[in-house]
Amino acid sequence: MTRRVFLSSPFALAPLASPAGRQWLLGINTYCLRFQRWNDRRLFDYCSSHKLDAIFLQDSLDAGVMDPKHWAEVRAWSKDMGLHLETGGGAILPKTAADYPNIITILRKNIERAAAMGSPIVRALLASDRYSLPEGSVERHIETAVKILREVRSQVMDAGLKIGIENHKELQAWETRQLIETAGKEFVGSYLDTGNPVFVAEDPITTVEELGPYAVTFHLRDSVVYEHPDGIAVQWVPLGEGAVDFKALVDRASQILPPVHIYCKPITARPPVVIPVYSTEFWNKWFPRARSRDLARFLALAKRGRPYDKPHVMADVAGARERYMEALKVQQMDHMERSLDYCKRVLDLGVRWRKS
């Protein structure tokens, strides 16, 4: 075995012993640097410069994103730099019956891409949020998603991969778990994200406990959560600056998650969103099957929280993105650096950086 092969092997980067019982291998989710408009190679170089263990290529902006020649390049970079790579695609729930064949085609292509790059998983989700779901009940949408996933089961298993369903802003964790179990946990798992749960009135620790046993990848994102006259306000912020107790969350995850890589995923520059948890219409339309104990836990989180009071530029304010793009780039990089420092110094995550 050559030195380069050894350094890129799981033996060279095996988790070290730690007081908590697990040393996580740390990477970043590249979507968090999207304002930089970097190609994939630049993103790899960034991860290498910060002595990270992994990279999650999400929503790549690279011109060769769907070029098989580029897939081979990415796989080679991953091996040469000793960076574990994960990637995938987007939403798989068709808006109409006519969209169904195209969804299958895109999903199959993303499976092919992930396998060629050397990723052990393929990211997927149902829809961007509840409001983007097509007409019909949640049960019906889960049935459709299961049907789609089973159509590609043999391709996924033949490639030795798993589809990681991201808990996004459309299902609560127990519903995502139901989807995974019904589709088949032998080829479907959880892309476990801690930022999206607050948008479905869920404490991230609930999400970890529900989906942890099925996790194939683990992404950390922080939020402020606080009471508002019209419900509960939520907003994403740099890691360690929100309402989530990440020390407790990572400790709990260490107890129940299988060996997976952990990713720093601060998505910021977005304004607060109010979740109308006191509205009957909200529960009747979106969460008729919600569990009272999960809501109680979420409300308790909000009672401890407060608004984000640090200066920041918000990209989603009308007309702000292009006008303030340079400021947004600087802020995004600063938020990533602060979040990575928190992951390393406070949460004690990562292996390679310790050797510097």
Protein Blocks (a to p, Z undefined) as FASTA:
>chain_A
ZZklmmmpmklmgccddfkopacdddddfklmmmnopafklmmmmmmmnopabdcdehia
bfklmgmklmmmmmmmmmmnopacddddddfbdfbfklmmmmmmmmmmmmmmmmmnopab
dcddfbfblklpccddfklmmmmmmmmmmmmmmmmmmnopacdddddfkbcfklmmmmmm
mnopklgccdddfklmmmnopafklmmmmmmmmpcbdcdddddddddfklcadddddehi
ambdfklmmmmmmmmpccddddddddehiacddddfkbmklmmmmmmmbcfklmmmmmmm
mmmgccdfbdcddfkbghklmmmmmmmmmmmmmmmmmmmmmmmmmnopajklmmZZ
